[in-house]
């Protein structure tokens, strides 16, 4: 058996860690494990999936007559675990301030209670998403198949939870939740994106939806679709300006086929269809159909002709 000389590597890694921690102390960043844990969030999300869909995503031996007991017990456990992670995030956010622990505790409890209160609406939205996938995919044999197997549905479970964290000003928890789905599905949805009910991502791999995207009801998109930003404005010091609206608005009943790229704060009008591999940086009127014009590139349809095809 080979013997590896790892002692100098261990020493070098230790020295690098010490340098990093010293630099963080100088910038008043917290040391140790004073921030939320992706592993903890993963466990919390697994519990929440069971709470939302106990007979499908809960334990294998769960019986329907014990459903409410399981939901109550698991929800209580998940919320207490979440409370600890929320405390850590709030302390992290206030690391440069003189904060009061009792104030943080009160804010954390309020945030977790607010999140818990959103779970029935999250379940209603996810029911609509699952039904949209079943009705929109001729290969789907049942809603159970959709819930258990479709990556787009898994991504939306994570997104609808992550979006609540985002709205509660818990960006670390939100990103951790969305990135767990991203790593499993290849679907990258920023937790800030606003997505209406009955949303269906078919196949899903390579889909990217940016932070300020707004998506209406009954929208369907396919793999490798990007709803991204066209440019990134900077301030007078050359630093990126955060939070500006920079991603598309997709109105109700829009279909976007595979490989389409829509960039900037453009609006896709209600009921329009965007063909595969189209590149768009302009508004599309309601009811329009946009396809690749030719091998030289793409054009968008004339806004004055809502039923035109390009």
C-alpha angles and dihedrals in degrees: 000000000000118000114216123206099228099152096092090046091053090049093049092049090049091052092050091050091050091050090050093049092048090052091049091051090052089053091044092245114153119261130213121024097326098139136069120288122234088208091055091047090051091055091045091051091050089054092046091052088055091048092051096043106017099167094047107029099023127087119314094239096049115129124205093239088060095045098105093046091051092046093049095046095044094044092051091050093046093049093051090049089047091050090060091051091048090052090053093049093048091049089049091051091050095043092118093049135073098249132187114232093214090053091051091048092052092048092046093051091048091050094049092047090051091049092049090052090056095058097088090054091046089054091050091050092047091050087056091047092051092048091048090053092048093048094042099050119065089197093061112102099184143000088247090060089051094050096044101039114023115099091205090061092048089050091051094049088056093042096052090051093043092049090058090053089049092052089050090056094251099130097163093054089044094052093044090053094049094043091054088061091042091056092049100042110021088237112128113198117166109227090233093064113112110224125180126217126283092039116162128191108189116207088342107197111142097012112148123189118181131225100260098039115129117203124186132210128305094011119160125197134175136215123306094017115149125202096184146148122274097206141359113230118214132207127238090281093053095252121136114262108234129218100017116145102258108144132080129279111223114195127209123302097013121152120204116189129214121301097009116148119203115182135188134009094317126142124231103204124231115288097005123143124220114201128224120288093005117153112213132183098155137068120274119211123235115280095012127137119218123192136161108289096209142312090292095067143281137292131197122238123262107270088219092062108057095180097046121122123218 
